Amino acid sequence: MCGIVGILGTEPVAEDLIDALKRLEYRGYDSAGVSTVENGVLGRCRAKGKLKNLQKALNEAPLQGHAGIGHTRWATHGAPNVTNAHPHMTDRVAVVHNGIIENFKPLRERLEKEGAKFETDTDTEVIVHLISLELKKGSAPEQAVQAVLTQLEGAFALAIIFAGHDDLMIGARRGSPLAIGYGEKEMYLGSDAIALAPFTDRVAYLEDGDWVRLSRTSATIIDERGQEVERTINRSTASAMLVDKGNHRHFMAKEIHQQPEVIGHTLGHYVDLATNRVQIPDFDIDFKTLPRLTISACGTAYYAGLVAKYWFEKYARLPVEIDVASEMRYREAPMEPGGLALFISQSGETADTLAVLRYCRAQKQHVAAIVNVTESTIARESDATLPTLAGPEIGVASTKAFTCQLTVLACLAIKAGVERGHISIEQEMELVSQLVEVPRHISTILNDEHLFEKMAHGLAHKRDVLYLGRGSSFPIALEGALKLKEISYIHAEGYAAGELKHGPIALIDEDVPVVVVAPKDNLFEKTVSNMEEVAARGGQIILMTDDKEAAASFTTSSSFVVPRAHEFTNPLVFAVPIQLLAYHTAVFMGTDVDQPRNLAKSVTVE
Ligand code: M6R
C-alpha cells in the first residue's frame, strides 16, 4: 500500500524524505514523489517506478525546502505513471494520500462544474482542489482541511503542506494508519514507525477520525468530535530494527532463515519452558464455556487460521467458523453473543480484517487478535492481543509471520484443549515438547536448501502448478500455491487432495507439475492414492514428505524429505519447504522477489 512521510525539518528535507520512503518500500509501490515548501513556494518531483528514478529526477532538479512530504504510490485509481504519482498539488497546497476516497466521482463532477481543471485520474486530486477552493475563499489552512474532511467518504491517511507556510503540516487519519514522530525542533509524519526510525523513536499514533496540526515544536491533535486531545507518545522499538538483508540476497531469504529463531522467541512468550505448559499472557478467555470460535483473516494469515481450525476441532473439540475477511465482512453472519472472534494479521492494518473485527464487536463477540505489529489498529481495537514475535517482515511474501502465527495458534489450541478437558496435562507437556522441537527441524531443512535450487528448475517456466494436501496439510498446499504464484507469477492452485477427481484432474498432463504435501500421518495412504492417479496420467509429482521409503519408492520427478515430526506440528515443518521451493523458483525466473508486481505488503484498502 502507499507509504506517506512528512518532515518539518531545519535543513533541506528532500534526501531525508527519500530515506524514509526507502524504509516504506516493503509496502509495495509503483511510483513515488516528494514535494517541499521553500520560502513559501511549493515545489515537486515525481517519478514512475522505483525510488532510484525519483532520486535521479531530484538530482537533476533539486528541491531545497525545509518542510516536505513524500509518497510511494500503489495504484488504485489511475495507471502507475508520473502524472498520477503523488504529491498532487495546486499552487496553494500539496497532498499525499494513502487509501481510497470513495465519493471522488461526484466530488470531481461538482468541482469540474465549478471550474477546477483536473490533471490526473486519481481520487486524491479532489482533495487538492477542495482545499484550494476553501483557501481561495479566505479560510486558514486548518479551517480549509477541516471543511474538506467532512466531505470525504472512504479510508485515508493524508499529509498536507501549504504555500506560504514553511512551518506547518497537517495530517489526518480515517481508516489508514498515520504516526506522528516527535523530534528535537523537528516533527514528522509517517505511515508507520519504521519510516520514522532514523529520525526519532518518540511516536504517537493518530486514532480514527483524528487530524493533527504540526509545527516544528508542537503537535495539536483534534479528534472526530472536534475536541483537542492527547495521544500517548510511545518509545518505538522500530529504531532498533535492522531493516537490511544481512548476508542474504533478498529479505524473503533472510526471513525464511530467521524462522528457527523467531519461532523460538514466540514459543518463549507463550510456553513455560521449565514445565512445558502453555501460558498465554494477558488472555483471560475461558475456553471451557466457549460455544464457538470465529476466525477471520486474509491471504496467508487466513491459511494460518485454516490450519488452526483442524487443531481446535481435533484437540479441543471446539467448533470453528472461518472465512476470508473480504467475504465475512458482508455476509451478515449471525453470531451468538459471548463467542470468541479471532483475527490474524501480520500488519494489523488489513482493511477487510479490521472491518470484520468491528462487525464481530457489534455482534457482542470477545475480540482477540494475533498480530506482528503490536501498535497496529487491529491490535488496538482488540480486547486481547497475542503478538507474534517475528520482527519486521519486509518481503511482501509472508514467511516467518506465517510460521509464528501458527506457533501462537498451536499454543492457543493446546490451552483450549486443556481447558475443555480434551487434553491431559501429560498430553499438553508432550505437545509443547513437540513444538519446542520445531526450530531444530526447520534448521535441518534449511541446511538442505541447495536441493531446492534443482527442484525449482523443474517448476520454472511451467504454465500451471497444482498443490495437493489433506487434513492440516491442505492449508499448507494452499499456502504453497499462493507463495509460488505471488513471487514467480506461475499460475498455481492448491486443492484438497480428495477433490482432485472432482475437477482438477482434468488439468493433469506431463506439463503440469503437482506438488504433494504428504506427511506420514493417518491420511498418508489416501494421499498416495491421489498421487497414483496423477502419475497414471503422466503428471510430474514433486513430493514433500517425512517418509524416506515413500520418497525412494514412489516414482516422482523429485522429492524432499523433512525430519519426522509430530502430526500436530507438521504444518509448521512443511511450511518451510514450500517457501523454499517458491523462493528458488522465483530467483531462477529473475522476478522481483521482495516486491512482486501489483502487490502490497499491507492492504489498507478494500
Ligand atoms: O498483514 P496481513 O497478515 O493482514 O495481510 C494479509 C495478506 O495480505 C497477506 O497474508 C498476504 O496474503 C501475504 N503477504 C502473501 O504472502
Residues whose N, C-alpha, C, O or C-beta is under 5 A from the ligand:
A	BS01	M6R	C298 G299 T300 A301 I344 S345 Q346 S347 G348 T350 V396 A397 S398 K601 V603
